[in-house]
Amino acid sequence: MPYRSTLLTCLIACAGNLPAQPPGLPNVTPPPLPFSKSSDAETSESPADLIQTVLSQDGALPSPKALLEAIGRQLDSENPLDRINALMAVEQQGELETELKASLHEILRDGESPLEKILAAKSLVGTSDSSSNKLAFQTLASGLHSADPAVASQSMVGLRAMGKQSESAFMASLDAPQASTKALAAESLGEIQSSAATPKLVALLVDANGRVRVAAAKSLGSTGRQEAIAPLVASLRNDPDLAVKANSAASLLELAPNDADVHRALVAAIVKSDERTGLAIIRAIANCKADPKTRADTLAIALPQAKPAFASELISHLVEMEDAGMQALIRSLDEENARYWAAVALGDFGTNAASAGKNLAMVLGESTPDVQTEILLTLAKIKSTDSTVADAIVEQLDSKESGVRYAATLATVRLNLDGEEVTGKLQANCASDDKVLALVSSFALAKRNPSDLQLAKRTLDALAEAVRSGDKRLKPLALEAIKELREDSLRSFPLPSLP
């Protein structure tokens, strides 16, 4: 090819005319690329190695003269990969010199390799030379339709750099027969935020190809057009492709972040989704532009309905939302089916949720035993000082359910509840046939009365016996209780012998 034999001379001439310092600036050395220092010293590296160093950004940046010389030699190589690497190196150079523009135009016009022509077009598109610019744009637009993924994707990158100037080319490509071309064009229209593309992108939401539908769903969130909301809701509900659902959710949250109908549709999608898609939707809700109350309410509503695998993700986002998340969970306590998970989540706020204690206490008596247990454990964590809370906990110390009594006993310890009623109920539970309840009740009494040495001895003996028993339920509980008593209430009391 003619350009290969002449390009080296042009490049060397170009390098010889490079100014050492742009006019009007202080006399300082131009800054190098971020990864390295430049050097004008001659390099012993081969042209291929030198270009690879530039492309990988791993090593010393060569001087402009050395790099241009290497590009010229590699463009004359018989190895197609060498020529492609050289063209990719041209992209690193910023504004093109006249001689290099001429050489690239020759490649664009006469090149044998489609990828080489596309890479030359990427460097020339948008330049001041109208003939080169027009041909480069036409080459990139036709490259979108290539069956070669490398050519198509490089064409897309080149056209995206032109922004809205490429809108017509991308719009025309939405009618292409190849699914890959339609998908690239649809995704690119979202990247350049083309509102004019909305009707065509909506039509692609029902395309037979899943990749095309994903690209359309993803891009509609960038168009800003409200008419896309209803079709996206339909895709969220009905599309069999989970990736389409996830991208529809993200776009809906861009277009209508505070829309109640959209948030109801999102909750329904979380409930029906697999783990990966459901987590993607949850994270999209947590990070969307909706106001904190709307985001928190949606996540709180989804919590009791979603799969257990989603619980920790939902709770973590609600905790991150601080007061908005806590208030949403408090509102959820009024719903019986949401109460269990609301109590679990409020426990993760710790003492920051102390103000929720009264709300939890109010629903304690009307809840099922498993919910009561979780509410009591949460009350122990948040340490509310409200008198309503203390009364509700003490009331559950003689519950018919031993699990509820166990949780209530722990709550009395954590909240330091005192009084004759508490003591009487704890003493009664010490005689329970449930060994866990009896052990925890003894621990609670010893914790409250460190001056009662006889009680302390009986409790520590019972705990030591539980450790020696090897019981899988009792042993870890007893060890933890002994540790807490020795660190707090009974620091100097002799420890019974343990195995």
C-alpha positions as CSV (number, residue, x, y, z in Angstrom):
1,M,0.0,0.0,0.0
2,P,1.4,3.5,-0.9
3,Y,0.8,5.1,2.5
4,R,3.1,2.6,4.2
5,S,6.1,3.6,2.2
6,T,5.7,7.3,2.6
7,L,4.3,7.7,6.1
8,L,7.7,7.3,7.9
9,T,9.1,10.3,6.1
10,C,6.0,12.4,7.0
11,L,6.1,11.4,10.6
12,I,9.8,12.2,11.0
13,A,9.2,15.6,9.4
14,C,6.2,16.1,11.7
15,A,8.3,15.2,14.8
16,G,11.0,17.7,13.8
17,N,8.5,20.6,13.8
18,L,7.0,19.9,17.2
19,P,7.4,23.0,19.4
20,A,9.3,22.5,22.7
21,Q,6.8,24.7,24.5
22,P,3.4,26.2,23.5
23,P,3.7,30.0,23.1
24,G,2.4,32.2,25.9
25,L,3.1,29.7,28.7
26,P,5.8,29.8,31.3
27,N,9.1,28.2,30.3
28,V,8.5,24.9,32.0
29,T,8.7,21.3,30.7
30,P,5.3,20.1,29.4
31,P,3.8,17.6,31.8
32,P,4.2,13.9,30.8
33,L,1.4,11.4,30.8
34,P,0.4,10.4,34.3
35,F,2.1,7.1,34.3
36,S,5.6,8.0,33.4
37,K,8.3,10.6,32.7
38,S,9.1,11.3,29.1
39,S,12.6,11.3,27.7
40,D,14.2,12.6,24.5
41,A,16.9,10.0,24.7
42,E,17.0,7.5,21.8
43,T,15.4,4.2,22.8
44,S,16.8,0.8,22.1
45,E,13.3,-0.8,22.2
46,S,11.9,-2.2,19.0
47,P,9.0,-0.2,17.4
48,A,6.6,-3.0,18.5
49,D,7.8,-2.9,22.1
50,L,7.8,0.9,22.2
51,I,4.2,1.0,21.0
52,Q,3.2,-1.7,23.4
53,T,4.7,0.3,26.3
54,V,2.5,3.3,25.3
55,L,-0.7,1.2,24.9
56,S,-0.2,-0.7,28.2
57,Q,1.0,2.5,30.0
58,D,3.7,0.4,31.7
59,G,7.2,2.0,31.4
60,A,8.9,5.2,30.3
61,L,7.0,7.3,27.8
62,P,9.1,7.8,24.6
63,S,9.8,11.1,23.0
64,P,7.3,12.3,20.4
65,K,9.9,11.8,17.7
66,A,10.6,8.2,18.8
67,L,6.9,7.3,19.0
68,L,6.1,8.8,15.7
69,E,8.9,7.0,14.1
70,A,7.7,3.7,15.7
71,I,4.2,4.3,14.5
72,G,5.5,4.9,10.9
73,R,7.5,1.7,10.9
74,Q,4.7,-0.4,12.3
75,L,2.1,1.0,9.8
76,D,4.5,-0.4,7.2
77,S,4.6,-3.8,8.8
78,E,3.3,-6.9,7.1
79,N,1.8,-8.0,10.4
80,P,-1.8,-6.7,10.7
81,L,-1.6,-6.7,14.5
82,D,1.4,-4.4,14.3
83,R,-0.5,-1.9,12.1
84,I,-3.6,-2.0,14.4
85,N,-1.4,-1.4,17.4
86,A,0.2,1.6,15.7
87,L,-3.2,3.0,14.8
88,M,-4.3,2.6,18.5
89,A,-1.2,4.4,19.5
90,V,-2.2,7.3,17.3
91,E,-5.3,7.7,19.4
92,Q,-3.0,8.4,22.4
93,Q,-1.4,11.5,20.8
94,G,-4.2,14.1,21.1
95,E,-4.3,16.7,18.3
96,L,-3.0,15.4,15.0
97,E,-0.3,17.0,12.9
98,T,-1.0,17.8,9.3
99,E,1.3,15.0,7.9
100,L,-0.3,12.4,10.1
101,K,-3.8,13.5,9.2
102,A,-2.9,13.0,5.5
103,S,-1.6,9.5,6.2
104,L,-4.6,8.5,8.2
105,H,-6.9,9.8,5.5
106,E,-5.0,7.6,3.0
107,I,-5.6,4.6,5.3
108,L,-9.3,5.6,5.6
109,R,-9.7,5.8,1.8
110,D,-7.6,2.9,0.6
111,G,-7.0,0.6,3.6
112,E,-7.6,-3.1,3.0
113,S,-8.6,-4.0,6.6
114,P,-12.0,-2.8,7.9
115,L,-10.7,-2.5,11.5
116,E,-7.7,-0.4,10.3
117,K,-10.1,1.9,8.4
118,I,-12.3,2.2,11.5
119,L,-9.4,3.1,13.8
120,A,-8.2,5.7,11.3
121,A,-11.8,7.1,11.2
122,K,-11.9,7.3,15.0
123,S,-8.8,9.6,14.9
124,L,-10.1,11.8,12.1
125,V,-13.8,12.2,12.9
126,G,-14.5,15.7,14.3
127,T,-11.3,17.2,12.7
128,S,-11.4,20.5,10.9
129,D,-10.7,18.9,7.5
130,S,-14.3,18.6,6.1
131,S,-13.5,15.9,3.5
132,S,-11.7,13.7,6.0
133,N,-14.3,14.3,8.7
134,K,-17.2,13.4,6.4
135,L,-15.6,10.2,5.1
136,A,-14.6,9.3,8.7
137,F,-18.2,9.8,9.9
138,Q,-19.6,7.7,7.0
139,T,-17.1,5.0,7.7
140,L,-18.0,4.8,11.4
141,A,-21.7,4.8,10.6
142,S,-21.4,1.9,8.2
143,G,-19.1,0.1,10.6
144,L,-22.0,-0.2,13.1
145,H,-23.5,-2.7,10.7
146,S,-20.4,-4.9,10.6
147,A,-20.7,-8.6,11.6
148,D,-17.2,-8.2,13.1
149,P,-17.8,-7.3,16.8
150,A,-14.4,-5.4,17.0
151,V,-15.3,-3.2,14.0
152,A,-18.9,-2.6,15.3
153,S,-17.8,-1.7,18.8
154,Q,-15.0,0.6,17.7
155,S,-17.4,2.3,15.3
156,M,-19.8,2.8,18.2
157,V,-17.0,4.3,20.4
158,G,-16.0,6.7,17.6
159,L,-19.5,7.9,17.0
160,R,-20.3,8.3,20.7
161,A,-17.4,10.7,21.0
162,M,-19.3,12.9,18.5
163,G,-22.3,13.2,20.9
164,K,-25.6,14.4,19.4
165,Q,-24.0,14.7,16.0
166,S,-24.2,10.9,15.8
167,E,-27.9,10.8,16.7
168,S,-29.1,10.3,13.2
169,A,-26.6,7.5,12.5
170,F,-27.6,5.6,15.7
171,M,-31.3,6.2,15.0
172,A,-30.9,4.7,11.5
173,S,-29.1,1.7,12.9
174,L,-32.1,0.8,15.1
175,D,-33.8,-0.6,11.9
176,A,-30.8,-2.8,11.1
177,P,-31.6,-6.5,10.6
178,Q,-28.7,-7.6,12.9
179,A,-29.6,-7.7,16.6
180,S,-26.1,-6.8,17.5
181,T,-26.3,-3.5,15.6
182,K,-29.7,-2.6,17.1
183,A,-28.3,-3.3,20.6
184,L,-25.2,-1.1,20.0
185,A,-27.3,1.7,18.6
186,A,-29.9,1.5,21.3
187,E,-27.2,1.6,24.0
188,S,-25.4,4.5,22.3
189,L,-28.6,6.6,22.1
190,G,-28.9,6.3,25.9
191,E,-25.2,7.4,26.2
192,I,-25.8,10.6,24.2
193,Q,-29.2,11.1,26.0
194,S,-31.3,11.2,22.9
195,S,-34.9,12.2,23.8
196,A,-35.8,11.9,20.1
197,A,-35.1,8.1,20.2
198,T,-37.8,7.4,22.8
199,P,-40.5,6.1,20.5
200,K,-38.1,3.7,18.7
201,L,-36.5,2.5,22.0
202,V,-40.0,1.8,23.4
203,A,-40.7,-0.3,20.3
204,L,-37.6,-2.3,20.9
205,L,-38.8,-3.3,24.4
206,V,-40.7,-6.1,22.7
207,D,-38.0,-7.1,20.3
208,A,-37.4,-10.8,19.9
209,N,-33.8,-10.5,20.9
210,G,-33.1,-10.2,24.6
211,R,-29.9,-8.2,24.2
212,V,-31.8,-5.6,22.2
213,R,-34.5,-5.3,24.9
214,V,-31.8,-4.9,27.6
215,A,-30.2,-2.1,25.7
216,A,-33.5,-0.4,25.1
217,A,-34.6,-0.7,28.7
218,K,-31.2,0.6,29.9
219,S,-31.2,3.6,27.6
220,L,-34.8,4.8,28.2
221,G,-33.8,6.0,31.6
222,S,-31.5,8.6,30.0
223,T,-34.0,10.0,27.5
224,G,-36.0,12.0,30.1
225,R,-39.3,11.2,28.3
226,Q,-42.2,10.3,30.6
227,E,-44.0,8.3,27.9
228,A,-41.4,5.6,28.5
229,I,-42.7,4.9,32.0
230,A,-45.7,2.7,31.2
231,P,-43.8,0.5,28.7
232,L,-41.0,0.1,31.2
233,V,-43.4,-0.9,33.9
234,A,-44.8,-3.5,31.5
235,S,-41.3,-4.9,30.9
236,L,-40.6,-4.9,34.6
237,R,-43.7,-7.0,35.2
238,N,-43.8,-9.3,32.2
239,D,-40.4,-9.6,30.4
240,P,-39.0,-13.2,30.9
241,D,-35.4,-11.9,30.7
242,L,-34.2,-10.9,34.2
243,A,-31.6,-8.5,32.8
244,V,-34.4,-6.6,31.1
245,K,-36.3,-6.4,34.4
246,A,-33.3,-5.1,36.2
247,N,-32.6,-2.4,33.6
248,S,-36.2,-1.5,33.4
249,A,-36.2,-0.9,37.2
250,A,-33.1,1.3,37.0
251,S,-34.6,3.4,34.2
252,L,-37.9,3.8,36.0
253,L,-36.1,5.2,39.0
254,E,-34.4,7.7,36.7
255,L,-37.6,8.8,35.1
256,A,-40.0,8.7,38.0
257,P,-38.1,8.3,41.3
258,N,-41.0,9.4,43.5
259,D,-43.9,7.8,41.6
260,A,-45.9,5.5,44.0
261,D,-47.1,3.2,41.1
262,V,-43.5,2.7,40.0
263,H,-42.5,1.8,43.5
264,R,-45.3,-0.7,43.9
265,A,-44.2,-2.3,40.6
266,L,-40.6,-2.4,41.9
267,V,-41.7,-4.2,45.1
268,A,-43.7,-6.8,43.1
269,A,-40.6,-7.3,40.9
270,I,-38.3,-7.9,43.9
271,V,-40.7,-10.5,45.2
272,K,-40.8,-12.4,41.9
273,S,-37.1,-12.1,40.9
274,D,-34.2,-14.4,41.3
275,E,-31.5,-13.4,43.8
276,R,-29.2,-11.6,41.4
277,T,-32.0,-9.5,39.8
278,G,-33.7,-8.8,43.1
279,L,-30.5,-7.5,44.7
280,A,-29.9,-5.3,41.6
281,I,-33.4,-3.8,42.0
282,I,-33.0,-3.3,45.7
283,R,-29.7,-1.5,45.2
284,A,-31.2,0.7,42.5
285,I,-34.0,1.7,44.9
286,A,-31.5,2.5,47.7
287,N,-29.4,4.7,45.4
288,C,-32.0,6.4,43.3
289,K,-32.9,10.1,43.2
290,A,-36.1,9.6,45.2
291,D,-36.5,11.4,48.5
292,P,-35.3,9.4,51.5
293,K,-38.8,8.7,52.8
294,T,-40.0,7.2,49.5
295,R,-36.9,5.0,49.2
296,A,-37.1,3.8,52.8
297,D,-40.8,3.1,52.6
298,T,-40.4,1.0,49.5
299,L,-37.6,-1.1,51.0
300,A,-39.5,-1.5,54.2
301,I,-42.6,-2.7,52.3
302,A,-40.5,-5.2,50.3
303,L,-38.8,-6.6,53.5
304,P,-41.6,-8.9,54.7
305,Q,-42.6,-9.9,51.1
306,A,-39.2,-10.7,49.6
307,K,-37.2,-13.9,49.8
308,P,-35.2,-14.4,53.0
309,A,-32.0,-14.1,50.9
310,F,-32.9,-10.4,50.4
311,A,-33.4,-9.6,54.1
312,S,-29.9,-8.7,55.1
313,E,-29.5,-6.5,51.9
314,L,-32.8,-4.6,52.6
315,I,-32.0,-4.2,56.3
316,S,-28.5,-2.9,55.6
317,H,-29.8,-0.2,53.3
318,L,-32.5,0.8,55.8
319,V,-29.9,1.2,58.5
320,E,-27.8,3.3,56.2
321,M,-30.8,5.6,55.7
322,E,-30.7,6.4,59.4
323,D,-33.9,8.2,60.6
324,A,-35.7,7.7,57.3
325,G,-35.1,4.0,57.5
326,M,-36.0,3.8,61.1
327,Q,-39.3,5.7,60.7
328,A,-40.3,3.5,57.7
329,L,-39.8,0.4,59.9
330,I,-41.8,1.9,62.8
331,R,-44.6,2.4,60.3
332,S,-44.3,-1.2,59.3
333,L,-45.0,-2.4,62.8
334,D,-48.7,-1.6,62.2
335,E,-48.8,-4.4,59.6
336,E,-48.9,-7.9,61.2
337,N,-47.2,-9.5,58.3
338,A,-44.3,-7.0,58.3
339,R,-43.8,-6.8,62.1
340,Y,-41.3,-9.6,62.5
341,W,-38.8,-8.2,59.9
342,A,-39.4,-4.7,61.1
343,A,-38.4,-5.7,64.6
344,V,-35.3,-7.5,63.3
345,A,-34.2,-4.5,61.3
346,L,-34.8,-2.0,64.2
347,G,-32.5,-4.2,66.3
348,D,-29.7,-3.5,63.9
349,F,-30.0,0.3,64.6
350,G,-28.9,-0.5,68.2
351,T,-29.5,2.3,70.7
352,N,-30.1,4.8,67.9
353,A,-33.6,3.2,67.7
354,A,-34.4,3.8,71.4
355,S,-37.2,6.1,70.4
356,A,-38.9,3.1,68.7
357,G,-39.2,1.2,72.0
358,K,-42.7,2.5,72.8
359,N,-44.0,1.5,69.3
360,L,-42.5,-2.0,69.8
361,A,-44.0,-2.3,73.2
362,M,-47.5,-1.3,72.0
363,V,-47.6,-4.2,69.5
364,L,-45.9,-6.8,71.7
365,G,-49.0,-8.2,73.3
366,E,-51.0,-8.6,70.1
367,S,-48.2,-10.4,68.2
368,T,-47.5,-14.1,67.6
369,P,-44.9,-15.8,69.9
370,D,-42.1,-15.7,67.3
371,V,-42.7,-12.0,66.7
372,Q,-42.9,-11.4,70.4
373,T,-39.5,-13.1,70.9
374,E,-37.9,-10.9,68.2
375,I,-39.5,-7.7,69.6
376,L,-38.1,-8.5,73.1
377,L,-34.6,-9.2,71.7
378,T,-34.8,-5.9,69.8
379,L,-35.9,-4.1,73.0
380,A,-32.8,-5.5,74.7
381,K,-30.6,-4.1,71.9
382,I,-32.1,-0.6,71.6
383,K,-32.3,-0.1,75.4
384,S,-35.3,2.2,75.5
385,T,-35.9,3.8,78.9
386,D,-39.7,4.3,78.3
387,S,-41.8,3.0,81.2
388,T,-44.2,1.4,78.7
389,V,-41.3,-0.7,77.5
390,A,-40.4,-1.9,81.0
391,D,-44.0,-2.9,81.8
392,A,-44.4,-4.8,78.5
393,I,-41.1,-6.8,79.1
394,V,-42.0,-7.7,82.7
395,E,-45.5,-8.9,81.6
396,Q,-43.8,-11.4,79.2
397,L,-41.7,-13.0,82.0
398,D,-44.5,-15.4,82.7
399,S,-45.6,-16.0,79.1
400,K,-46.9,-19.4,78.3
401,E,-44.1,-19.7,75.6
402,S,-40.7,-20.5,77.1
403,G,-38.9,-18.8,74.2
404,V,-40.8,-15.5,74.9
405,R,-39.9,-15.8,78.6
406,Y,-36.2,-16.4,77.6
407,A,-36.2,-13.2,75.5
408,A,-38.0,-11.2,78.2
409,T,-35.4,-12.4,80.7
410,L,-32.5,-11.2,78.5
411,A,-34.3,-7.9,78.1
412,T,-34.6,-7.4,81.9
413,V,-30.8,-7.9,82.2
414,R,-29.9,-5.5,79.3
415,L,-32.3,-2.8,80.6
416,N,-31.4,-3.3,84.3
417,L,-35.1,-3.8,85.3
418,D,-35.6,-4.2,89.0
419,G,-38.4,-4.6,91.6
420,E,-40.2,-7.3,93.5
421,E,-42.3,-8.4,90.5
422,V,-39.2,-8.9,88.3
423,T,-37.5,-10.9,91.1
424,G,-40.5,-13.1,91.8
425,K,-40.9,-14.0,88.1
426,L,-37.2,-14.7,87.6
427,Q,-37.2,-17.0,90.7
428,A,-40.2,-18.9,89.3
429,N,-38.4,-19.3,86.0
430,C,-35.3,-20.7,87.7
431,A,-37.4,-23.8,88.5
432,S,-38.6,-24.2,84.9
433,D,-38.2,-27.6,83.1
434,D,-36.7,-25.6,80.2
435,K,-33.0,-25.8,81.1
436,V,-32.1,-22.8,78.9
437,L,-34.8,-20.6,80.6
438,A,-33.8,-21.8,84.1
439,L,-30.1,-21.0,83.3
440,V,-30.8,-17.6,81.9
441,S,-33.1,-16.7,84.8
442,S,-30.4,-17.7,87.3
443,F,-27.9,-15.6,85.4
444,A,-30.3,-12.6,85.5
445,L,-30.8,-12.9,89.2
446,A,-27.1,-13.0,89.9
447,K,-26.5,-10.1,87.6
448,R,-29.0,-8.0,89.5
449,N,-27.8,-9.0,93.0
450,P,-24.0,-9.2,93.0
451,S,-24.0,-8.9,96.8
452,D,-26.0,-12.1,97.3
453,L,-23.0,-14.5,97.6
454,Q,-25.2,-17.6,98.0
455,L,-27.1,-16.8,94.9
456,A,-23.8,-16.1,93.1
457,K,-22.4,-19.5,94.1
458,R,-25.6,-21.4,93.1
459,T,-25.6,-19.6,89.7
460,L,-21.9,-20.2,89.0
461,D,-22.3,-23.8,90.0
462,A,-25.2,-24.2,87.6
463,L,-23.4,-22.5,84.8
464,A,-20.3,-24.7,85.4
465,E,-22.5,-27.8,85.4
466,A,-24.0,-26.7,82.0
467,V,-20.4,-26.3,80.6
468,R,-19.4,-29.8,81.8
469,S,-22.6,-31.3,80.4
470,G,-21.4,-30.6,76.9
471,D,-25.0,-29.8,75.9
472,K,-24.8,-28.0,72.5
473,R,-27.5,-25.5,73.6
474,L,-26.3,-24.9,77.1
475,K,-22.5,-25.0,77.0
476,P,-21.9,-21.9,74.8
477,L,-24.7,-20.0,76.6
478,A,-23.1,-20.9,80.0
479,L,-19.6,-19.9,79.0
480,E,-20.8,-16.5,77.8
481,A,-22.8,-16.0,81.0
482,I,-19.8,-16.9,83.2
483,K,-17.6,-14.5,81.2
484,E,-20.1,-11.6,81.6
485,L,-20.5,-12.2,85.4
486,R,-16.8,-12.3,86.0
487,E,-16.2,-9.1,83.9
488,D,-19.0,-7.2,85.6
489,S,-21.0,-8.3,88.7
490,L,-18.7,-11.0,90.3
491,R,-15.2,-9.9,89.4
492,S,-13.6,-11.3,92.6
493,F,-15.9,-14.3,93.2
494,P,-14.0,-17.6,93.0
495,L,-14.7,-19.4,89.7
496,P,-15.8,-23.0,89.9
497,S,-13.6,-25.6,88.3
498,L,-14.3,-26.1,84.6
499,P,-13.2,-28.9,82.3
